[in-house]
Amino acid sequence: MKIAMIGSGAAGSVFASYLKLGGADLYLVDKYKAHMDKIAAEEMRFRRPEGEVLLKGFHTAPTAETIGTMDLVILMVKATQTDMIMPSVLSCISEQTVVVSLQNGLGNEDVLAKYVPKSRILYGFGTIGTELPEPGVCVSKPESGVIMRFGAAEKGPASDAAGKALEECFRKGGCLANFEPDIRPYVWKKTISNSGYNTLSALSGLKVGPLLDDEHGQALVWKIWKEGCAVAKAAGVGDLWPDMVKEMPRLRAGFATLYPSMAQDILMHQRQTEISLLNGRIAEYGEKYGVDTPCNAFVTDLVKCIEKNYDLRYKGK
């Protein structure tokens, strides 16, 4: 199975490494030249709890325009970049290709539906801490249990076959994955969870453990989650609050020592975040369904203010 990973930074490289271990023919697409060159010339060093493995045989390219037609195309660029990159990605998509979003946030399947039929779209997420400490090296910090979930935007023969094949490949590679009959509740729970710990870690400068151990930090997470659950219920996804109550100890156990993705974006790299697809999207749906979301709206505005003014922020003496 030929798979293109569009966006092969930390998360994309980790996901691709699991699929490579599962026997897939992987094409990594990313503009990070030093990373792509290192993998092409030598190998990918994949670090996971079971130990480090060296993976050879990846194909690499700066864009999708030169890699040929794929069986599966996985989007791992930031969700805010999907519209910008999809015109170039269409060159590797045939009428049989299934496109997969494993990106953060809500509404990714609707963006992809502008380019391919919903019957050939899968979407979901991975719950894995990832790092890219240097070119050619990726690190996986998985939680226990199922760590990859995805489902079809519209059920049909193509999406069903692709979903089962992707599940099998991930599992063969050591990544516990589920092809879900209804992915919506899982995507909403992941987005709500991220909107709490991820955003507040970025704004506080704290790793997940210290953030959740602080009574004020934890209280803010609960407030953001309660708003998200109210919006999900109004949107017809169901009552997610009982599951979110169980989420706090799981996060504390699995991500305590991690700076999550938005914290890395703001604190380390000063780049655009996915706030619009997380707290911002919850606030948008809240307005649509008549649910007040003051906390989500506030942190969205604050993160966007920081993004626009990185050069003016205090940097110390």
C-alpha positions, 0 to 999 in steps of 0.5 A, a space after each residue: 500500500 502506497 501512502 503519502 504523509 503530507 506534513 512529516 514533522 514530529 507527529 507525521 514522522 511518528 505516524 509514518 514510522 508506525 506505518 512503515 513498521 506495518 509494511 507500508 510503502 511510505 512517501 514523506 512530504 515536507 519542506 523541512 529540507 534537513 529532515 528530508 535529506 537526513 532520512 533519504 541519505 541514512 534512515 529514520 531513527 524512531 524512538 519509542 518505549 520499546 526501544 529505538 529502531 532504524 527505518 530505511 526505505 522512505 521516499 522523501 519529497 518537498 512537495 506532493 507534485 513529484 511522487 505519483 499516485 497514492 493509495 492513501 494520502 494522509 494530511 498531517 500539516 496544520 489544519 489551518 494550512 489544508 486549503 493552501 496545500 491541497 491544490 498541490 496534493 491533488 497531483 497524487 490523488 486519483 479517483 481511487 485514492 482515499 484521503 485521510 485527515 489525522 489533524 487536530 480540530 473540528 471540521 477537517 473532513 468538511 475542508 477535504 470535501 471541497 477537493 474529494 468526495 466524502 465517500 473517499 475521506 477518513 478523519 480522526 486523530 492520534 493520541 500520542 506525544 511526539 517530538 522531533 529533536 533533530 533531523 532524522 529522529 522522531 520520538 513517540 510517547 504513546 499512552 496506554 490503550 487505543 492511541 489512533 482512531 479514525 472513521 469515514 466521513 461517508 460510509 461506502 466501499 472505498 472508505 470501508 476498505 481503506 479504513 480496515 487496511 489502515 487499521 491493520 497497517 498501524 496495528 502491525 507496526 505496533 500502534 493500537 488503532 481503531 477504525 470506528 463506525 462513528 468517529 464524531 464523539 471521539 473527535 469532539 472529545 479529543 478537540 475538547 481535551 486539547 482545547 483545555 490542556 494544550 491551549 492552557 499549557 501554551 499560555 501558562 508556559 507549564 508542562 501538562 503535569 504542573 498545569 493540572 496539579 495547580 488548582 487554578 490551572 485545573 479549574 480553567 481546564 474544567 471550565 473550557 471542557 464544560 463549555 465544549 461538552 455543552 456545545 457538543 450536546 447541542 450539536 447532537 454528538 451526545 453527552 460527553 461530560 462523563 468521558 471528560 471527567 475520566 480524562 483528567 487523570 489519564 492526561 496527568 498520567 500520560 502527558 505530565 512531562 510534555 509540552 504539547 503542540 501549541 506550547 511548542 508552537 508559541 514557546 519554542 518556535 513562535 509560529 501559527 497555532 491551531 487555536 482556530 480549529 480548537 477553542 475557536 471552532 468550539 466558540 463558532 459552534 457555540 454561537 451557531 447552536 446558542 451556547 455561551 462559550 466565554 472561556 473558549 472565546 477569550 483564550 482564542 483571542 489571547 492566542 491570536 494576539 500572541 501570534 500576531 505579536 511574537 516580535 514584540 513579546 518580552 524575551 528577557 535580558 
